[in-house]
Amino acid sequence: MTDAGHGPTADKLYPPLARVLRPLVRLCIRAGMTFPALSQLLRELYVNVAEYDFALPGKEQTDSRVSLLTGIHRKEVSRLRGAGAPVNAVPASVSRTGAIIARWLAAPRFCDAAGAPLPLPRTAQGGHPSFEELVASVTRDLRPRAVLDEWIDRRIVSIDARDRIVLAESAFIPQQGDDEKLYYFGRNLQDHLAAATANVLTAPPPFLERSVHYDGLSDELARRLEARSRELALEMLQKLNREANAACQTDPGGEHRWNCGVYIFSENAAPAKPDESGRR
C-alpha cells in the first residue's frame, strides 16, 4: 500500500505529468479515443487504485473513503467499485510466441557458439536441433507447422536456400496495430512508470532507472549514438535472456516476476517555426 501522505504534492506533479501524458494524448487522438472516453477510463482506474492500493490495514474500504481520496462522487464510486480494468491480461499469441522465441535465443541447443539463434530444419535430422523440437520444448498444445505458418505470415521467420527456418533479425518487433505491440506497450510502460514512481516515493530509490542524454547534437551524431546504443542494448538483453532462461531450468518457481527493459529515443528538438499568422 502507498501512503498518500508521502511523496510530492499535487502542484509539483503538474509539470512532469504533462511531459509524461503528452505522447499518450497524441496516441489517443490518433487512435480516435476522445477525451470523454479517456476520462471514463481514468475515473474507473482512480476508483480501482483507491479501493485496493489505499485500503487501511484491518479496515473495510468504504465508498466514502474512496470518494474522499479520489474526488469522485460517492454514488459514482459505488457504481464503479469492483470493476477495474483487465490490465494484466496477456494475449495467448503473445505468451506462446514470446516463450518460444526466448528459448530459441537463449537455450544453448538452439544457438551457435557465439550465442546467435541457429537456422533450424523443420524436423529432426541426425540428432540435430529442429524447429519441431523447439516448439515442443515450450508447449505441446500447438502444432509446429501451425506456428511456422503463422510466423512466416508475420515475417518473424523466413526459409533459407537450404529449407531451414531462420529467425528474423528484428525478432521480435510486433507490427503496428497487433495485439502483441499494444500488450508490450502497456506492460513495459507500466513497469517503467512503476519503477520511476517507487523511486520518487521511496528513499533510497529501490530500482535502477537511469539514462544518458545529450542535447544540441548534429543529426549525424544523433544517428550514430542511436545505432551504437541499439547494438549495446541488444547485446545486454540477449545475455540476460540466456542467463535467465538457464536459471529457470532449476528454479523451484514462485510468485515473483522480473522485467528488465531498455529504451532509446532521439528527435529533432528544434521549436516549431510560426507561420505568417504567428501560430506554431
N, C-alpha and C positions, 0 to 999 in steps of 0.2 A: 504493500500500500504506500502511496505517496502522500506526504504531508503537505496540505495546501498552504501551510504557513511558512514553508521554506522555499527558497529559490527567488528568482527575480520578480519584481512587481509587474502588474499588467501593463503599465505605461512603458516600461523598459522593453517589453516584448514586442511592441508595435514595429520598430524598425527591422529587427531580424525576421519577424514573421512575414513582413511584407516581401522581403527578399525570398524567403522560402516558398511562399504561396504564389508568387508571380508566375513562375513557369507552370505550376499546376493549374492556375486560372487560364493560362494560354492553352494548355491541353484540353481543359474542359470546354472552352469556347470552340476550339477546332473540332472536338468530338460532338458538339451540339448539346452539351449539358448546360442548361440555363442556370442562372443564379438561384431561382426558387428550388430547383432540383438539388443543387449542391447545398443550399441552406437546409433542406429537409434532411439530407444525409448527415450534416453536422449536428442538427438537433438530435437525431437518433443516437449519434456517437457520444454527444455530451451526456445524455441520459445514461447510456450504457457504461461509460467510463466512470461517471459519478456513482452509479449503482454498485459497481463491482470493485473499482480501484480505490474508492474513498470510503468504504464501509468501516465503521468503528468496531474494534475487536469486542466480541461478546454482545453486540447490539444489532438489532434488526434495522436494516436500512429503510428509511421511510420516504414516502413521496415528498413530504415537507422538507426533509434534509436535502434530497436530490434537487428539489426546486431552489433551495437556498444556495446550493453550490453552483448551479448552472444558470440561474436567472430565468429558467423556463417555467411557465405557469404550472401549478400543481396538477390541474386537470390533464394537461398535455403530458406531464411526467407519468401520471397514472396510465395513460393510454399507451405510452411508448415503452414503459418498463418491461424488460424481458425480451424485447425484440432484438436489438443489436444487429450487427452486420456480419455476414459469414466471411470475415477477413482471413480466416485460416484455411479455407477450402483449397485443396490442391487438385487441379485438373488431372485426371488419370493419365492423359498423354504426357503431362509434364513429369509426373512421378516415374513412369516407366522409361521414357526417353532419357531423362537425366541420369537415372541409375545405370542404364546400360552404357551410356557414353562415359560416365565417370569411371566405370570399370575398365572400359577399353583404353582410357587414358592413364589408368593407374596400375592395373594388375600386370606384373612382370611377364606373365604368359602371353599377354596381348600387346606387348610393347617391345621395341628393339633395345639394343644395348644403351642407346642414348636416351631412352625413355619416350620415344615417339611411337604413336599407335601404328601397329603393323597393318599392312594390307592383308585382308583375310579372305581365304576361299570360302565359298558358300557352305560347303560341308567338309568334314574332317578328311584329311588326306595324309596317311602315313604318320599319324600321331601329332601332326602339326595343328596349331590352334585354328579354329574356323569361326565364321560368323554365327553359325548354328550353335556352337559351344558357348560363345559369348552371351547370346541371348538366354540360353538355358541356364547359364551360371547366375543369372539375375532373377529370372522368372520362368516358370513352366506354364504360365497361363496364356502365353502368346506364342503363336507360330512364328518362327524366324522369318519365313517367307513373307508373312503379313507385315512384320516390322520392316523388312527390307523394302518392300513395295512402297510403304508409307514414307520411308526415309529418302528413297530415290525421288519420289514425287516432291518432297520438301527440300531436296538438294542438301540433305545432311550428309549423304554419301554419294559416291559415284563408282562406276565399274571401270577398271583399267583394262589395258590391252590383254592382260593375262586372265581376265574374268575374275579378278579379285575385287573385293569390296574395300573402298578407300574412304576413310573419314575425311570430310571436308575440312579444309584448313581453318575455316571460320567457326567450326563446331564449338560451342553451339550458340548461334545468334538467331533467335526466332525472327520470322518475317513479320513485317508491320501488320498489326491487327490480329495476329494469332493469340490464342488464349495463353500460350507459353510466355509471350513477350509481356503481356499485361500482368500475368502472375508474378514474374520476376521483377517487374516494375514495382508492384506493390510490396512484395516481400523484401526486396533489397532496400528500398527507400524506408520501409518500416523499421528495419533493423538498424540502418544508419541513423535515422532520427531517434530511435530508442537509445542507441549508444550515446549520441550527442546530448540528448535530454538528460540521461543519467549523469553525464559529466558536468552538466550545468547545475544539477540539483545536489550533487554529492561531492564531498571533499575527503580525500583526494579523488580525482576523476577515476572511475573504475575501468574504463575502456580506452583502448588506443584509438584515437580519432584525430589524425594529423594530415597535413597536406603541405606540399612545396608549391609556392606560387610566385610568379614574376609578372610584372606589368611593363608596358612600354616596349614590347618586343617587335621585331620585324616579322613579317609573315613567314619568311624562310626559317627563322629560328624557332618560331612557334610550331611550325610543322615538324621540324627536326626533333624538338623536345617531345612532341606528342608521339612520334614514331618510336623514339627511344623508350619512353615511359610505357608504351604498349608492349614493347619487347620484354622489358624487365618485369612488368606486371604479370604477363602471361607465364613467364618462367617461374615466378614465385607461386602462382596459383596451381600450376601443374605439379610443382614439387609438393605443395601442401596436399593436393588431391592424392598423390601417390602415397604419402605418409599416412594420411587419414584412412585411405582405403585399406592399407596393410594393417593398421592398428585395429580397424573394425573387425578383422577376422578373428581376433582373440578377445575382444572386448565383451564383457558379460551383458552389456546393454543397460539402459536406464531411461530416465525421463528428460535428460538434458539434450539440448541442441546447440550447435555451433555454426557460425556463419562468418566467413572472412571474405570481404569484398574490396574491390578497388574501383575508383572512378577517375576518369581523366576528362578534363574539359578545357576547351580553347575557343575563343571567339574574337572577333574584331570589336573591340570595346569603344571605338570612336563614337561620340554622341551623334545622334541623327541631325542632319542639317535641316534648318527650317526652309519651307518653301516660300514663295513670293508673298504669301499672306502672313508669314511669320509663324505658321504652325509647324510642329515637328511630326 
